[in-house]
Amino acid sequence: MTTNDYIILASQGIHARPATVLIRLVKNFKSAVSLKRGDKIVRLNSMLNILSLAIKGGESITVIVEGEDEVEAAQAVGLFFTEQLKEL
């Protein structure tokens, strides 16, 4: 299992557009990818799951990746949160 913490750099947080991109990204991997905010953990396989966290800009989240290709999946998701999210 791989866990990484990120600060949401996009001022609008995670809304429908970045959630869609994130879901498409994690579908490329066999590993299970989850997002944690506070005490709540959701799988990144549903728009409603992601939006239910109501993640705003500047908040801290944890990405949990578990599976056979977890290193590659964690790197791809990390790139999304550090580079791509602020452009969406």
C-alpha positions in Angstrom: 0.0 0.0 0.0 1.2 3.5 -0.9 -0.1 6.7 0.7 0.8 10.2 -0.2 -0.5 13.6 1.1 -1.3 16.5 -1.1 -2.5 20.1 -0.7 -5.1 21.0 -3.3 -3.5 23.8 -5.3 -6.6 24.6 -7.4 -8.5 27.5 -5.8 -11.8 25.9 -6.8 -10.9 22.6 -5.3 -12.1 19.4 -6.9 -15.3 19.8 -8.8 -16.9 17.9 -11.7 -14.2 18.5 -14.4 -11.2 17.4 -12.3 -13.1 14.6 -10.8 -13.9 13.2 -14.3 -10.2 13.5 -15.3 -9.2 11.7 -12.1 -11.6 8.9 -12.6 -10.4 8.4 -16.2 -6.8 8.4 -14.9 -7.3 5.7 -12.3 -9.2 3.4 -14.7 -5.9 2.9 -16.5 -4.5 0.9 -13.5 -5.4 -2.3 -11.8 -4.7 -0.9 -8.3 -7.5 0.3 -6.1 -7.1 4.1 -5.6 -8.9 5.9 -2.7 -9.0 9.4 -1.5 -9.1 10.4 2.2 -10.2 13.8 3.6 -10.5 13.9 7.4 -12.0 10.7 8.5 -13.8 9.9 5.3 -12.3 7.6 2.7 -13.8 7.0 -0.8 -12.8 5.0 -3.8 -11.9 6.9 -7.0 -14.3 5.1 -9.2 -17.4 7.3 -9.0 -18.0 11.0 -9.5 -20.4 11.1 -6.5 -17.8 9.5 -4.3 -15.3 12.3 -5.1 -17.8 15.1 -4.9 -19.1 13.9 -1.6 -15.8 14.8 0.0 -16.4 18.5 -1.0 -12.7 19.2 -1.3 -11.8 22.9 -1.4 -8.7 24.7 -2.5 -5.9 24.7 0.1 -7.2 21.6 1.9 -5.0 18.5 2.6 -6.0 15.1 1.2 -4.4 11.6 1.3 -4.3 9.3 -1.7 -4.2 5.6 -0.9 -3.1 3.2 -3.7 -3.2 -0.6 -3.2 -2.5 -3.2 -5.9 -0.1 -4.8 -8.3 0.7 -1.5 -10.1 0.5 0.8 -7.1 3.8 2.5 -7.7 2.9 3.6 -11.2 -0.6 4.5 -10.2 0.6 6.6 -7.2 3.1 8.4 -9.5 0.3 9.2 -12.1 -2.1 10.4 -9.4 0.7 12.5 -7.8 1.4 14.2 -11.1 -2.3 15.0 -11.4 -2.4 16.7 -8.0 0.8 18.5 -8.3 0.7 19.6 -12.0 -2.6 19.0 -13.8 -5.2 19.9 -11.2 -4.3 23.6 -11.1 -4.9 23.9 -14.8 -8.5 22.4 -14.8 
